[in-house]
Amino acid sequence: VDTVAALQRLRGAPGPRIGLLILTGGQGIAITDTFARHGLRVPPLSDDSLAELATFFDPIGGSYRNPLDAAYAPETPAMFARDLDILERDPNIDAIAVDFFGTIMSTKRLRSDFGVGLGFRDDLGAAAGTTFLDVLVDRAQHGTKPFFTIVTGAEKERESLELRDILRDAGVLVFSSAERAARAYRNVVRHAAR
């Protein structure tokens, strides 16, 4: 089912080199290892990409190597979109994956334009402009490289189920684990190679 969903939703030419954007560091290591077990790679970014990221990416609490440990960097949807644009242009990257850890990307934040740390405030209204969800939908619809998301639940599985439903309903390919994502994407790469 995951592979069929991937074949239906992914745009562009699949290849094994993944640009991975994560919101928490430990997940990046685990996902990179999982991808590697399935023949996928999370390679270094090009020098041009690293130079551009260095102009705005705050490395405190994160890293702009691949995987991009965004941590607190995507404070706005525009910053998040810029990260994805850099991965889209990088010649070392064949596909883009984003991991949303349920404790950092809440459903409220996904539908908003506010950054980390503000997601638990009830006094913030709806987003005034482009939301994080808008950025993801735009990437899924108009990106030139295969693009998918992973929503890891951990102890927030109920919230993660809702987050997955929102993404799926919006047309964004989403997996419930790195293992399922890696298996499905590997199958797409093999299918394309034939």
N, CA, C and O of each residue as an XYZ file, in Angstrom:
776
protein
N       0.838     -1.196      0.000
C       0.000      0.000      0.000
C       0.878      1.253      0.000
O       0.601      2.208     -0.726
N       1.940      1.247      0.818
C       2.858      2.394      0.852
C       3.493      2.634     -0.515
O       3.604      3.774     -0.968
N       3.905      1.553     -1.163
C       4.556      1.679     -2.468
C       3.589      2.210     -3.510
O       3.959      3.055     -4.326
N       2.358      1.725     -3.492
C       1.349      2.212     -4.437
C       1.095      3.701     -4.199
O       1.007      4.478     -5.150
N       0.979      4.090     -2.943
C       0.778      5.511     -2.628
C       1.948      6.343     -3.140
O       1.753      7.429     -3.686
N       3.161      5.831     -2.962
C       4.341      6.553     -3.424
C       4.360      6.666     -4.943
O       4.682      7.724     -5.482
N       4.019      5.590     -5.631
C       3.986      5.621     -7.095
C       2.947      6.620     -7.600
O       3.156      7.273     -8.622
N       1.840      6.737     -6.890
C       0.781      7.665     -7.307
C       1.140      9.117     -7.024
O       0.803      9.998     -7.816
N       1.815      9.382     -5.918
C       1.991     10.760     -5.452
C       3.308     11.413     -5.848
O       3.367     12.635     -5.982
N       4.366     10.625     -6.040
C       5.684     11.232     -6.242
C       5.839     11.795     -7.642
O       5.426     11.185     -8.628
N       6.441     12.967     -7.706
C       6.745     13.630     -8.967
C       8.254     13.561     -9.190
O       9.019     13.424     -8.235
N       8.677     13.656    -10.435
C      10.103     13.715    -10.719
C      10.725     12.341    -10.860
O      10.054     11.318    -10.721
N      12.019     12.336    -11.139
C      12.756     11.093    -11.362
C      13.372     10.609    -10.054
O      14.221     11.295     -9.486
N      12.963      9.450     -9.572
C      13.499      8.974     -8.294
C      14.946      8.512     -8.402
O      15.369      7.972     -9.424
N      15.681      8.732     -7.345
C      17.047      8.267     -7.227
C      17.320      8.028     -5.756
O      16.509      8.418     -4.916
N      18.439      7.397     -5.414
C      18.676      6.978     -4.027
C      19.206      8.043     -3.076
O      19.341      7.782     -1.880
N      19.514      9.252     -3.585
C      20.131     10.277     -2.732
C      19.054     11.200     -2.149
O      18.368     11.921     -2.874
N      18.929     11.155     -0.827
C      17.849     11.868     -0.146
C      18.371     13.120      0.555
O      19.376     13.076      1.264
N      17.679     14.223      0.347
C      17.871     15.416      1.159
C      16.870     15.339      2.293
O      15.661     15.330      2.063
N      17.367     15.283      3.504
C      16.512     15.020      4.661
C      16.463     16.245      5.566
O      17.493     16.723      6.041
N      15.252     16.745      5.798
C      15.054     17.865      6.713
C      14.327     17.330      7.939
O      13.252     16.740      7.830
N      14.919     17.539      9.090
C      14.369     17.011     10.336
C      14.176     18.149     11.332
O      14.741     19.231     11.171
N      13.377     17.893     12.357
C      13.140     18.906     13.378
C      13.765     18.546     14.711
O      13.652     19.306     15.672
N      14.418     17.404     14.783
C      15.134     17.040     16.002
C      16.277     16.102     15.647
O      16.100     15.171     14.860
N      17.443     16.343     16.221
C      18.680     15.696     15.803
C      18.713     14.188     15.864
O      19.173     13.543     14.922
N      18.234     13.608     16.960
C      18.282     12.158     17.098
C      17.543     11.440     15.993
O      17.960     10.372     15.545
N      16.443     12.027     15.554
C      15.680     11.435     14.457
C      16.511     11.361     13.182
O      16.397     10.402     12.419
N      17.342     12.364     12.950
C      18.149     12.385     11.727
C      19.095     11.215     11.645
O      19.266     10.619     10.581
N      19.709     10.885     12.757
C      20.630      9.739     12.793
C      19.863      8.448     12.545
O      20.273      7.617     11.734
N      18.754      8.287     13.246
C      17.959      7.061     13.099
C      17.419      6.907     11.683
O      17.452      5.813     11.119
N      16.920      8.001     11.105
C      16.354      7.926      9.755
C      17.452      7.675      8.731
O      17.261      6.882      7.808
N      18.594      8.332      8.875
C      19.710      8.104      7.954
C      20.134      6.642      7.982
O      20.374      6.052      6.928
N      20.229      6.053      9.156
C      20.577      4.630      9.273
C      19.522      3.748      8.628
O      19.851      2.777      7.945
N      18.256      4.080      8.841
C      17.169      3.299      8.243
C      17.224      3.381      6.728
O      17.093      2.364      6.048
N      17.415      4.581      6.191
C      17.521      4.728      4.744
C      18.685      3.909      4.205
O      18.554      3.247      3.176
N      19.816      3.948      4.888
C      21.009      3.217      4.436
C      20.751      1.718      4.379
O      21.215      1.047      3.457
N      20.019      1.185      5.350
C      19.693     -0.252      5.336
C      18.878     -0.644      4.106
O      18.858     -1.813      3.721
N      18.216      0.314      3.499
C      17.386      0.046      2.325
C      18.041      0.529      1.027
O      17.372      0.658      0.002
N      19.337      0.793      1.075
C      20.069      1.163     -0.135
C      19.933      2.622     -0.532
O      20.314      2.997     -1.641
N      19.400      3.448      0.350
C      19.275      4.879      0.077
C      20.408      5.614      0.780
O      21.003      5.089      1.721
N      20.707      6.826      0.327
C      21.804      7.587      0.923
C      21.346      8.980      1.317
O      20.427      9.534      0.714
N      21.980      9.536      2.317
C      21.786     10.923      2.733
C      23.154     11.584      2.543
O      23.925     11.709      3.494
N      23.450     12.007      1.304
C      24.808     12.461      0.969
C      25.076     13.896      1.410
O      24.148     14.630      1.751
N      26.348     14.295      1.401
C      26.672     15.701      1.678
C      26.034     16.607      0.624
O      25.882     16.217     -0.534
N      25.668     17.804      1.033
C      25.128     18.784      0.098
C      26.264     19.424     -0.685
O      27.427     19.345     -0.291
N      25.918     20.051     -1.784
C      26.919     20.728     -2.605
C      27.476     21.939     -1.857
O      26.855     22.441     -0.920
N      28.651     22.400     -2.282
C      29.261     23.579     -1.673
C      28.361     24.807     -1.815
O      28.283     25.627     -0.900
N      27.682     24.938     -2.956
C      26.778     26.077     -3.158
C      25.630     26.056     -2.154
O      25.259     27.094     -1.605
N      25.071     24.877     -1.917
C      23.980     24.765     -0.945
C      24.456     25.106      0.450
O      23.779     25.829      1.180
N      25.616     24.593      0.827
C      26.154     24.881      2.157
C      26.435     26.369      2.333
O      26.184     26.933      3.398
N      26.955     26.997      1.289
C      27.246     28.431      1.364
C      25.958     29.237      1.527
O      25.921     30.197      2.296
N      24.905     28.852      0.808
C      23.637     29.575      0.932
C      23.014     29.352      2.308
O      22.512     30.292      2.924
N      23.045     28.125      2.784
C      22.499     27.840      4.113
C      23.242     28.616      5.196
O      22.635     29.057      6.172
N      24.545     28.784      5.029
C      25.348     29.495      6.028
C      24.947     30.963      6.169
O      25.243     31.590      7.186
N      24.282     31.509      5.167
C      23.903     32.924      5.223
C      22.705     33.179      6.134
O      22.492     34.316      6.557
N      21.915     32.146      6.447
C      20.724     32.399      7.259
C      20.412     31.310      8.274
O      19.645     31.551      9.207
N      20.974     30.138      8.125
C      20.612     29.003      8.965
C      21.306     29.127     10.318
O      22.534     29.183     10.381
N      20.543     29.168     11.382
C      21.108     29.279     12.726
C      21.521     27.893     13.201
O      20.659     27.049     13.443
N      22.821     27.638     13.341
C      23.264     26.295     13.715
C      23.080     25.972     15.197
O      23.311     24.838     15.614
N      22.663     26.966     16.004
C      22.473     26.694     17.430
C      21.286     25.750     17.596
O      20.156     26.074     17.230
N      21.566     24.587     18.150
C      20.525     23.591     18.325
C      20.232     22.790     17.076
O      19.329     21.953     17.081
N      20.975     23.027     16.000
C      20.725     22.306     14.750
C      21.987     22.214     13.919
O      23.086     22.469     14.411
N      21.828     21.853     12.673
C      22.960     21.711     11.765
C      22.450     21.820     10.335
O      21.372     21.316     10.020
N      23.217     22.474      9.469
C      22.779     22.547      8.083
C      23.578     21.622      7.169
O      23.726     21.886      5.975
N      24.077     20.563      7.729
C      24.604     19.467      6.913
C      23.416     18.591      6.549
O      22.302     18.838      7.012
N      23.631     17.587      5.738
C      22.534     16.676      5.413
C      22.638     15.474      6.342
O      23.645     14.768      6.282
N      21.666     15.202      7.189
C      20.355     15.846      7.221
C      20.409     17.262      7.793
O      21.249     17.585      8.634
N      19.483     18.096      7.307
C      19.333     19.439      7.839
C      18.562     19.326      9.139
O      17.364     19.042      9.139
N      19.245     19.546     10.231
C      18.609     19.513     11.547
C      18.074     20.912     11.800
O      18.749     21.754     12.393
N      16.849     21.146     11.343
C      16.289     22.492     11.373
C      16.016     22.975     12.784
O      16.114     24.170     13.060
N      15.677     22.065     13.674
C      15.400     22.428     15.067
C      14.560     23.685     15.120
O      13.364     23.648     14.829
N      15.178     24.807     15.494
C      14.440     26.064     15.619
C      14.557     26.939     14.376
O      14.077     28.073     14.377
N      15.178     26.439     13.328
C      15.404     27.273     12.152
C      14.128     27.627     11.388
O      13.988     28.775     10.968
N      13.186     26.694     11.186
C      12.014     27.074     10.390
C      10.987     27.851     11.211
O       9.872     27.380     11.437
N      11.380     29.045     11.652
C      10.481     29.856     12.464
C       9.287     30.357     11.670
O       8.244     30.672     12.242
N       9.436     30.430     10.367
C       8.331     30.875      9.523
C       8.195     29.920      8.343
O       9.150     29.224      7.998
N       7.026     29.881      7.726
C       6.886     29.069      6.513
C       7.860     29.497      5.414
O       8.339     28.657      4.652
N       8.155     30.793      5.327
C       9.097     31.259      4.299
C      10.487     30.669      4.509
O      11.149     30.289      3.543
N      10.932     30.590      5.755
C      12.239     29.985      6.047
C      12.217     28.493      5.726
O      13.179     27.955      5.178
N      11.127     27.837      6.066
C      10.964     26.415      5.776
C      11.004     26.180      4.263
O      11.665     25.257      3.788
N      10.287     27.026      3.514
C      10.275     26.905      2.053
C      11.670     27.126      1.471
O      12.051     26.474      0.499
N      12.423     28.037      2.063
C      13.773     28.300      1.569
C      14.671     27.075      1.757
O      15.447     26.731      0.866
N      14.566     26.419      2.912
C      15.317     25.174      3.127
C      14.992     24.156      2.035
O      15.886     23.539      1.458
N      13.701     23.993      1.765
C      13.272     23.021      0.754
C      13.729     23.425     -0.643
O      14.084     22.568     -1.453
N      13.722     24.727     -0.929
C      14.197     25.198     -2.238
C      15.669     24.859     -2.452
O      16.069     24.474     -3.550
N      16.461     25.002     -1.411
C      17.890     24.687     -1.519
C      18.079     23.196     -1.806
O      18.888     22.825     -2.657
N      17.344     22.354     -1.107
C      17.418     20.912     -1.380
C      16.933     20.602     -2.789
O      17.481     19.726     -3.459
N      15.917     21.310     -3.236
C      15.377     21.105     -4.589
C      16.430     21.398     -5.656
O      16.506     20.694     -6.663
N      17.235     22.423     -5.443
C      18.243     22.822     -6.441
C      19.550     22.036     -6.334
O      20.346     22.041     -7.272
N      19.779     21.369     -5.217
C      21.080     20.731     -4.993
C      21.286     19.555     -5.956
O      20.445     18.658     -6.022
N      22.399     19.553     -6.703
C      22.632     18.474     -7.668
C      22.972     17.133     -7.016
O      22.936     16.100     -7.684
N      23.299     17.136     -5.730
C      23.612     15.881     -5.035
C      22.369     15.179     -4.493
O      22.470     14.092     -3.924
N      21.206     15.790     -4.666
C      19.972     15.292     -4.069
C      18.992     14.846     -5.157
O      18.737     15.582     -6.111
N      18.446     13.636     -5.005
C      17.444     13.115     -5.938
C      16.020     13.283     -5.424
O      15.089     13.436     -6.215
N      15.845     13.257     -4.116
C      14.511     13.333     -3.510
C      14.614     14.041     -2.174
O      15.688     14.123     -1.579
N      13.484     14.553     -1.710
C      13.452     15.308     -0.452
C      12.480     14.637      0.508
O      11.357     14.291      0.142
N      12.937     14.458      1.749
C      12.092     13.902      2.804
C      12.110     14.851      3.993
O      13.146     15.426      4.328
N      10.950     15.008      4.627
C      10.832     15.840      5.821
C      10.256     14.979      6.928
O       9.242     14.306      6.742
N      10.909     15.002      8.086
C      10.384     14.280      9.246
C       9.784     15.278     10.221
O      10.445     16.219     10.660
N       8.521     15.054     10.551
C       7.849     15.874     11.556
C       7.707     15.052     12.815
O       6.950     14.082     12.858
N       8.427     15.439     13.820
C       8.327     14.796     15.115
C       7.103     15.396     15.798
O       6.996     16.616     15.928
N       6.194     14.554     16.226
C       4.904     15.008     16.733
C       4.967     16.028     17.843
O       4.047     16.832     17.993
N       6.036     16.015     18.630
C       6.115     16.964     19.736
C       6.544     18.354     19.283
O       6.397     19.313     20.040
N       7.068     18.487     18.074
C       7.544     19.779     17.588
C       6.587     20.382     16.562
O       6.306     21.580     16.613
N       6.088     19.577     15.639
C       5.161     20.094     14.630
C       3.756     19.631     14.996
O       3.321     18.553     14.590
N       3.062     20.445     15.755
C       1.690     20.135     16.143
C       0.749     20.432     14.978
O       1.125     21.106     14.019
N      -0.467     19.925     15.070
C      -1.454     20.221     14.027
C      -1.758     21.716     14.002
O      -1.996     22.285     12.937
N      -1.750     22.344     15.160
C      -2.002     23.782     15.227
C      -0.897     24.553     14.510
O      -1.166     25.486     13.754
N       0.336     24.156     14.754
C       1.454     24.860     14.110
C       1.468     24.600     12.606
O       1.774     25.504     11.829
N       1.140     23.373     12.185
C       1.129     23.042     10.767
C       0.201     23.968      9.997
O       0.491     24.353      8.865
N      -0.919     24.321     10.620
C      -1.912     25.164      9.965
C      -1.677     26.654     10.217
O      -2.548     27.480      9.943
N      -0.506     26.989     10.736
C      -0.237     28.364     11.127
C       1.032     28.881     10.468
O       1.634     28.225      9.618
N       1.414     30.077     10.890
C       2.661     30.650     10.401
C       3.584     31.042     11.552
O       4.435     31.917     11.393
N       3.418     30.394     12.722
C       4.266     30.741     13.855
C       5.322     29.688     14.124
O       5.181     28.532     13.725
N       6.380     30.099     14.803
C       7.537     29.243     14.994
C       7.480     28.365     16.218
O       6.493     28.362     16.954
N       8.545     27.621     16.427
C       8.667     26.739     17.581
C       8.566     27.576     18.855
O       9.042     28.710     18.906
N       7.946     27.007     19.868
C       7.825     27.707     21.133
C       6.522     28.457     21.267
O       6.111     28.801     22.375
N       5.864     28.715     20.145
C       4.591     29.418     20.194
C       3.419     28.478     19.970
O       2.263     28.888     20.079
N       3.704     27.231     19.662
C       2.648     26.285     19.318
C       1.698     25.953     20.441
O       0.631     25.389     20.197
N       2.056     26.287     21.666
C       1.199     25.926     22.788
C       0.416     27.127     23.309
O      -0.287     27.024     24.314
N       0.536     28.251     22.633
C      -0.205     29.444     23.048
C      -1.598     29.411     22.437
O      -1.758     29.165     21.241
N      -2.592     29.658     23.260
C      -3.968     29.660     22.790
C      -4.418     31.021     22.286
O      -5.470     31.132     21.656
N      -3.637     32.053     22.556
C      -4.056     33.397     22.191
C      -3.679     33.779     20.761
O      -3.964     34.891     20.317
N      -3.038     32.858     20.040
C      -2.663     33.143     18.661
C      -3.784     32.706     17.732
O      -4.258     31.572     17.804
N      -4.192     33.586     16.884
C      -5.261     33.259     15.948
C      -4.760     32.429     14.782
O      -3.643     31.913     14.803
N      -5.588     32.310     13.779
C      -5.222     31.568     12.578
C      -4.110     32.314     11.851
O      -3.906     33.509     12.061
N      -3.406     31.601     11.007
C      -2.302     32.198     10.260
C      -2.813     33.317      9.360
O      -3.874     33.212      8.745
N      -2.039     34.376      9.300
C      -2.425     35.521      8.485
C      -2.087     35.315      7.013
O      -2.735     35.886      6.136
N      -1.087     34.511      6.749
C      -0.647     34.318      5.370
C      -0.380     32.857      5.074
O      -1.167     31.979      5.428
N       0.728     32.615      4.426
C       1.117     31.259      4.073
C       1.407     30.454      5.328
O       2.080     30.936      6.239
N       0.900     29.230      5.376
C       1.122     28.346      6.513
C       2.169     27.295      6.163
O       2.561     27.156      5.004
N       2.616     26.562      7.173
C       3.537     25.452      6.927
C       2.877     24.413      6.020
O       3.534     23.836      5.153
N       1.589     24.176      6.217
C       0.867     23.224      5.366
C       0.862     23.700      3.914
O       1.027     22.892      3.000
N       0.675     24.993      3.695
C       0.711     25.539      2.336
C       2.046     25.239      1.657
O       2.088     24.873      0.482
N       3.128     25.398      2.405
C       4.465     25.149      1.854
C       4.593     23.684      1.436
O       5.125     23.386      0.367
N       4.108     22.775      2.276
C       4.193     21.348      1.973
C       3.342     20.982      0.762
O       3.781     20.221     -0.100
N       2.139     21.515      0.694
C       1.255     21.220     -0.436
C       1.868     21.745     -1.729
O       1.834     21.067     -2.756
N       2.427     22.951     -1.680
C       3.059     23.516     -2.866
C       4.222     22.643     -3.329
O       4.392     22.414     -4.526
N       5.026     22.154     -2.373
C       6.166     21.302     -2.736
C       5.674     19.999     -3.360
O       6.227     19.537     -4.358
N       4.635     19.407     -2.773
C       4.104     18.144     -3.302
C       3.521     18.323     -4.701
O       3.624     17.422     -5.533
N       2.916     19.464     -4.964
C       2.264     19.690     -6.248
C       3.200     20.220     -7.327
O       3.025     19.918     -8.507
N       4.196     21.012     -6.924
C       4.998     21.717     -7.924
C       6.489     21.418     -7.875
O       7.234     21.881     -8.739
N       6.937     20.662     -6.892
C       8.354     20.331     -6.816
C       8.783     19.468     -7.990
O       7.981     18.718     -8.548
N      10.044     19.577     -8.358
C      10.542     18.780     -9.478
C      11.172     17.466     -9.018
O      11.450     16.587     -9.834
N      11.393     17.338     -7.717
C      11.976     16.108     -7.177
C      10.941     15.378     -6.334
O      10.051     16.009     -5.764
N      11.047     14.059     -6.249
C      10.145     13.326     -5.361
C      10.209     13.915     -3.947
O      11.282     14.258     -3.451
N       9.042     14.023     -3.314
C       8.941     14.658     -2.002
C       7.974     13.864     -1.135
O       6.859     13.549     -1.551
N       8.421     13.546      0.080
C       7.535     12.846      1.006
C       7.838     13.252      2.436
O       8.892     13.814      2.735
N       6.894     12.954      3.310
C       7.040     13.312      4.719
C       6.908     12.062      5.586
O       6.350     11.045      5.175
N       7.435     12.176      6.780
C       7.332     11.132      7.804
C       6.822     11.821      9.060
O       7.351     12.861      9.454
N       5.816     11.261      9.681
C       5.343     11.794     10.957
C       5.569     10.722     12.003
O       4.857      9.719     12.051
N       6.561     10.947     12.834
C       6.922     10.006     13.885
C       6.137     10.360     15.137
O       6.204     11.490     15.623
N       5.404      9.405     15.651
C       4.515      9.675     16.759
C       5.157      9.721     18.118
O       4.867     10.617     18.911
N       6.031      8.768     18.406
C       6.584      8.612     19.756
C       5.424      8.561     20.744
O       4.485      7.787     20.561
N       5.486      9.380     21.785
C       4.420      9.331     22.790
C       3.202     10.159     22.378
O       2.215     10.203     23.112
N       3.257     10.811     21.225
C       2.156     11.657     20.755
C       1.437     11.005     19.577
O       1.162     11.671     18.579
N       1.135      9.735     19.677
C       0.575      9.021     18.532
C      -0.796      9.551     18.117
O      -1.077      9.631     16.921
N      -1.647      9.912     19.057
C      -2.971     10.440     18.690
C      -2.825     11.714     17.851
O      -3.473     11.859     16.814
N      -1.970     12.634     18.307
C      -1.739     13.865     17.563
C      -1.083     13.576     16.214
O      -1.369     14.246     15.222
N      -0.201     12.574     16.184
C       0.480     12.224     14.943
C      -0.481     11.630     13.924
O      -0.336     11.875     12.727
N      -1.453     10.860     14.377
C      -2.481     10.340     13.473
C      -3.240     11.492     12.819
O      -3.506     11.469     11.618
N      -3.580     12.488     13.614
C      -4.294     13.648     13.075
C      -3.417     14.410     12.088
O      -3.886     14.850     11.038
N      -2.140     14.561     12.435
C      -1.204     15.249     11.546
C      -1.079     14.503     10.213
O      -1.081     15.124      9.150
N      -0.971     13.189     10.271
C      -0.903     12.388      9.036
C      -2.161     12.548      8.198
O      -2.089     12.668      6.975
N      -3.316     12.548      8.857
C      -4.578     12.708      8.125
C      -4.645     14.050      7.419
O      -5.091     14.129      6.274
N      -4.207     15.108      8.092
C      -4.220     16.442      7.494
C      -3.329     16.462      6.254
O      -3.733     16.962      5.204
N      -2.124     15.922      6.374
C      -1.190     15.897      5.244
C      -1.736     15.051      4.098
O      -1.708     15.473      2.942
N      -2.225     13.873      4.415
C      -2.759     12.970      3.389
C      -3.934     13.618      2.662
O      -4.017     13.569      1.434
N      -4.846     14.229      3.434
C      -6.007     14.884      2.827
C      -5.605     16.055      1.939
O      -6.318     16.395      0.995
N      -4.466     16.672      2.241
C      -3.983     17.807      1.451
C      -3.171     17.363      0.235
O      -2.731     18.199     -0.554
N      -2.969     16.058      0.078
C      -2.238     15.546     -1.078
C      -0.751     15.398     -0.878
O      -0.008     15.256     -1.849
N      -0.295     15.428      0.375
C       1.128     15.267      0.681
C       1.373     13.812      1.061
O       0.695     13.280      1.940
N       2.325     13.168      0.415
C       2.655     11.780      0.730
C       3.264     11.726      2.127
O       4.240     12.420      2.413
N       2.685     10.902      2.992
C       3.138     10.826      4.379
C       3.220      9.368      4.817
O       2.377      8.545      4.461
N       4.253      9.069      5.595
C       4.454      7.726      6.149
C       4.491      7.815      7.668
O       4.832      8.853      8.236
N       4.137      6.721      8.310
C       4.090      6.706      9.771
C       5.422      6.334     10.408
O       5.562      6.406     11.629
N       6.396      5.938      9.606
C       7.718      5.621     10.145
C       8.764      5.743      9.042
O       8.453      5.689      7.852
N      10.004      5.907      9.470
C      11.103      5.953      8.510
C      11.254      4.613      7.799
O      11.603      4.568      6.620
N      10.996      3.537      8.507
C      11.094      2.201      7.917
C      10.115      2.050      6.750
O      10.489      1.580      5.675
N       8.888      2.443      6.963
C       7.884      2.331      5.896
C       8.218      3.262      4.737
O       8.054      2.893      3.575
N       8.684      4.465      5.050
C       9.066      5.409      4.004
C      10.229      4.869      3.178
O      10.207      4.933      1.949
N      11.237      4.342      3.850
C      12.420      3.823      3.157
C      12.059      2.652      2.256
O      12.510      2.583      1.112
N      11.252      1.736      2.764
C      10.849      0.575      1.966
C      10.083      0.998      0.714
O      10.363      0.523     -0.387
N       9.118      1.895      0.894
C       8.305      2.329     -0.235
C       9.137      3.096     -1.253
O       9.027      2.853     -2.455
N       9.970      4.022     -0.780
C      10.751      4.812     -1.716
C      11.790      3.949     -2.431
O      12.033      4.141     -3.622
N      12.400      3.009     -1.727
C      13.337      2.081     -2.372
C      12.637      1.318     -3.501
O      13.213      1.123     -4.571
N      11.400      0.890     -3.262
C      10.658      0.170     -4.289
C      10.390      1.060     -5.506
O      10.425      0.586     -6.641
N      10.124      2.336     -5.271
C       9.893      3.278     -6.372
C      11.181      3.456     -7.180
O      11.148      3.486     -8.410
N      12.307      3.574     -6.487
C      13.600      3.722     -7.171
C      13.880      2.479     -8.028
O      14.306      2.596     -9.177
N      13.639      1.301     -7.467
C      13.866      0.057     -8.220
C      12.934     -0.041     -9.418
O      13.342     -0.462    -10.500
N      11.685      0.349     -9.220
C      10.709      0.314    -10.311
C      11.158      1.236    -11.448
O      11.112      0.863    -12.620
N      11.591      2.439    -11.084
C      12.035      3.412    -12.105
C      13.264      2.909    -12.843
O      13.418      3.167    -14.037
N      14.149      2.190    -12.139
C      15.367      1.674    -12.764
C      15.070      0.613    -13.809
O      15.848      0.425    -14.744
N      13.952     -0.082    -13.656
C      13.565     -1.109    -14.632
C      12.969     -0.479    -15.874
O      12.586     -1.190    -16.804
